[in-house]
Amino acid sequence: MMISTESLKSLEQSVTMSSRELAQMTGITHGEVKRLIKSLETAQRLSQPLKVSEYEREGEVRQEYRLNKRDSLLAVARLSPGFTPEVLDRWQDREKTSHLPDFTNPAEAARAWAEQFEQRQAAEQQLALSAPKAAFFDNFVEVDGALGFRQLCKMLKAKEPEFRQFLLERNIMYRAKGTLTPQHYHLQAGYFTLHTGTGENQHAFSQARFTSKGVKWVASLWAGHLSAQPKGAAA
């Protein structure tokens, strides 16, 4: 029996998660997500060869990566560990609608059981690894009002030069006339607010502040960044 291209694509989507979906979920740019996944492949951390899929956007053909359950959990644990439970929930919904194996075939049933067992083990391991990170940023969920750069550094107990470099390297903010300014898509996502005014010299100024949503988000990213550093490097 021939399987149509549409059926193959539907099957692939039911057993994989795209880098675009991870980007939308975490609020991180798709380019940054792809770079992280590529670095995991280079470090030989992925469980299977990286799958590249094409999609069309704004009239252009672009590429995304498709990951199995274990690798998508690994990626989100590195990107933003607070979203690990959401990834697990999405996988559970996806698995409910995917086709069950033919359990009348002992070999196929055994393979399905082994794969399910391995995926459950991988998921539990990723949750265990992300638990300390989740505890780290959960302390900053209840934030009243918006915080400035220095206020957030004090809350995270982060050195200002290191945290500033982190924000720039992750493309979370950029320098505009010597001032840290959030990328517009992070501003639209509600992670920042901009306070404008006029100084004593009558020059207009604009100051970015992290919203409570932004504090939780960036604290999660910072926790992942610290956990990826060699022991003693972040001391």
C-alpha positions as CSV (number, residue, x, y, z in Angstrom):
1,M,0.0,0.0,0.0
2,M,1.4,3.4,-1.0
3,I,1.5,6.1,1.7
4,S,0.8,9.7,0.5
5,T,3.1,12.6,1.1
6,E,0.5,14.2,3.3
7,S,0.2,11.1,5.4
8,L,4.0,10.9,5.8
9,K,4.1,14.6,6.8
10,S,1.3,14.2,9.3
11,L,3.1,11.1,10.8
12,E,6.3,13.0,11.1
13,Q,4.6,15.9,12.9
14,S,3.0,13.5,15.3
15,V,6.3,12.0,16.4
16,T,8.5,15.1,16.2
17,M,8.4,18.7,17.5
18,S,9.7,21.5,15.4
19,S,12.3,24.2,16.3
20,R,9.6,26.8,15.4
21,E,7.2,25.3,18.0
22,L,9.9,25.5,20.6
23,A,10.7,29.1,19.7
24,Q,7.0,30.1,19.9
25,M,6.6,28.3,23.2
26,T,9.7,29.9,24.9
27,G,9.6,33.3,23.3
28,I,13.1,32.9,22.0
29,T,13.9,33.7,18.4
30,H,13.8,30.8,15.9
31,G,17.4,31.6,14.9
32,E,18.6,31.3,18.5
33,V,16.7,28.0,19.0
34,K,18.3,26.6,15.8
35,R,21.7,27.6,16.9
36,L,21.3,25.9,20.3
37,I,20.0,22.7,18.6
38,K,22.9,22.7,16.1
39,S,25.3,23.1,19.0
40,L,23.8,20.0,20.7
41,E,24.3,18.1,17.5
42,T,27.9,19.2,17.2
43,A,28.4,18.1,20.8
44,Q,26.8,14.7,19.9
45,R,24.1,15.2,22.5
46,L,21.2,14.4,20.2
47,S,19.8,10.8,20.2
48,Q,19.4,10.8,16.4
49,P,20.6,12.6,13.3
50,L,19.1,16.1,13.0
51,K,16.1,16.2,10.6
52,V,15.7,19.4,8.5
53,S,12.3,20.3,7.2
54,E,11.3,23.1,4.9
55,Y,8.4,25.5,5.3
56,E,7.2,28.7,3.5
57,R,6.9,32.1,5.2
58,E,6.4,35.4,3.5
59,G,6.9,33.8,0.1
60,E,10.3,32.4,1.1
61,V,11.3,28.8,1.7
62,R,12.9,28.4,5.1
63,Q,14.2,25.6,7.2
64,E,13.4,24.2,10.6
65,Y,14.6,21.3,12.7
66,R,12.4,18.5,13.9
67,L,13.2,16.7,17.1
68,N,12.0,13.6,18.8
69,K,10.6,13.7,22.3
70,R,13.9,13.1,24.1
71,D,15.8,15.7,22.1
72,S,13.1,18.4,22.3
73,L,13.1,18.0,26.1
74,L,16.9,18.4,26.1
75,A,16.7,21.5,23.9
76,V,14.0,23.2,26.1
77,A,16.0,22.4,29.2
78,R,18.9,24.3,27.8
79,L,16.8,27.1,26.3
80,S,14.3,27.8,29.1
81,P,13.8,25.0,31.7
82,G,10.6,26.5,33.0
83,F,8.8,25.4,29.8
84,T,9.7,21.7,30.3
85,P,6.3,20.8,31.8
86,E,4.6,22.5,28.8
87,V,6.6,20.5,26.4
88,L,5.7,17.3,28.2
89,D,2.0,18.3,28.1
90,R,2.2,18.9,24.4
91,W,3.8,15.5,23.8
92,Q,1.1,13.8,25.8
93,D,-1.6,15.4,23.7
94,R,0.4,14.5,20.5
95,E,0.8,10.9,21.6
96,K,-2.9,10.5,22.3
97,T,-3.7,11.2,18.7
98,S,-0.8,9.3,17.1
99,H,-1.3,5.8,15.7
100,L,-0.8,2.9,18.0
101,P,1.5,0.1,16.9
102,D,0.2,-3.3,15.9
103,F,0.2,-5.2,19.2
104,T,-0.7,-8.4,17.4
105,N,2.9,-8.4,16.1
106,P,5.2,-9.3,19.1
107,A,8.2,-7.7,17.6
108,E,6.5,-4.4,16.9
109,A,4.8,-4.4,20.3
110,A,8.2,-5.0,22.0
111,R,9.8,-2.2,20.0
112,A,6.9,0.2,20.9
113,W,7.2,-0.8,24.6
114,A,11.0,-0.3,24.7
115,E,10.7,3.1,22.9
116,Q,8.0,4.3,25.3
117,F,10.1,3.2,28.3
118,E,13.2,5.0,27.0
119,Q,11.2,8.2,26.3
120,R,9.7,8.1,29.8
121,Q,13.1,7.7,31.4
122,A,14.5,10.5,29.3
123,A,11.6,12.8,30.3
124,E,12.1,12.0,34.0
125,Q,15.8,12.7,33.7
126,Q,15.2,16.0,32.0
127,L,12.7,17.0,34.7
128,A,15.2,16.1,37.4
129,L,17.9,18.1,35.7
130,S,15.6,21.1,35.2
131,A,14.2,21.1,38.8
132,P,17.1,23.2,40.3
133,K,16.8,25.7,37.5
134,A,13.0,25.9,37.9
135,A,13.5,26.5,41.6
136,F,16.0,29.2,40.8
137,F,13.6,31.4,38.7
138,D,10.4,30.5,40.5
139,N,11.7,32.7,43.3
140,F,11.1,35.7,40.9
141,V,7.6,34.9,39.7
142,E,5.9,37.2,42.2
143,V,7.3,40.6,41.1
144,D,5.2,43.7,41.6
145,G,5.8,46.3,38.9
146,A,8.7,46.5,36.5
147,L,12.4,46.2,37.3
148,G,15.3,48.1,35.8
149,F,18.6,46.4,34.8
150,R,20.4,47.1,38.0
151,Q,17.4,46.0,40.1
152,L,17.2,42.7,38.3
153,C,21.0,42.1,38.6
154,K,20.6,42.5,42.4
155,M,17.7,40.1,42.4
156,L,19.5,37.5,40.4
157,K,22.7,38.2,42.3
158,A,24.4,38.6,38.9
159,K,27.4,40.8,38.1
160,E,26.3,43.7,35.9
161,P,29.0,43.3,33.2
162,E,28.3,39.6,32.9
163,F,24.6,39.9,32.8
164,R,24.8,42.8,30.3
165,Q,27.0,40.6,28.0
166,F,24.5,37.8,28.4
167,L,21.6,40.0,27.2
168,L,23.6,41.2,24.2
169,E,24.9,37.8,23.2
170,R,21.4,36.3,23.4
171,N,20.0,39.1,21.3
172,I,17.6,40.0,24.1
173,M,18.7,43.6,24.1
174,Y,21.0,45.8,22.0
175,R,22.8,49.0,22.5
176,A,21.2,52.2,21.1
177,K,23.2,55.4,21.8
178,G,24.8,53.6,24.7
179,T,21.6,52.5,26.2
180,L,20.4,48.9,26.6
181,T,17.2,48.6,24.4
182,P,15.0,45.5,24.1
183,Q,14.5,43.9,20.7
184,H,11.0,44.9,19.4
185,Y,9.7,41.3,19.4
186,H,10.5,40.9,23.1
187,L,8.8,44.2,23.7
188,Q,5.7,43.0,21.8
189,A,5.8,39.7,23.8
190,G,5.3,41.7,27.0
191,Y,8.7,41.0,28.5
192,F,9.6,44.7,28.7
193,T,8.1,48.2,29.1
194,L,9.7,51.4,27.9
195,H,9.6,54.5,30.2
196,T,10.2,57.7,28.3
197,G,10.8,61.2,29.6
198,T,12.9,64.4,29.5
199,G,16.0,64.8,31.6
200,E,17.4,68.0,33.2
201,N,19.3,68.8,30.1
202,Q,16.0,68.7,28.1
203,H,17.1,65.6,26.3
204,A,14.5,62.9,25.8
205,F,15.4,59.5,27.3
206,S,14.0,56.0,27.1
207,Q,14.5,53.4,29.8
208,A,13.7,49.7,29.5
209,R,12.3,47.8,32.4
210,F,11.6,44.1,32.8
211,T,7.9,43.3,33.4
212,S,7.0,40.5,35.9
213,K,6.6,38.2,32.9
214,G,10.0,39.3,31.6
215,V,11.6,38.7,35.0
216,K,10.4,35.1,35.1
217,W,11.4,34.6,31.4
218,V,14.9,36.1,31.6
219,A,15.6,34.4,35.0
220,S,14.9,31.1,33.4
221,L,17.3,31.8,30.6
222,W,19.9,33.0,33.0
223,A,19.6,29.9,35.1
224,G,20.1,27.8,31.9
225,H,23.1,29.9,31.0
226,L,24.7,29.4,34.5
227,S,24.0,25.6,34.4
228,A,25.8,25.3,31.1
229,Q,29.0,27.0,32.4
230,P,31.9,24.8,33.5
231,K,32.1,24.3,37.2
232,G,33.8,27.3,38.8
233,A,33.4,29.5,35.8
234,A,30.4,31.4,37.1
235,A,31.9,31.9,40.6
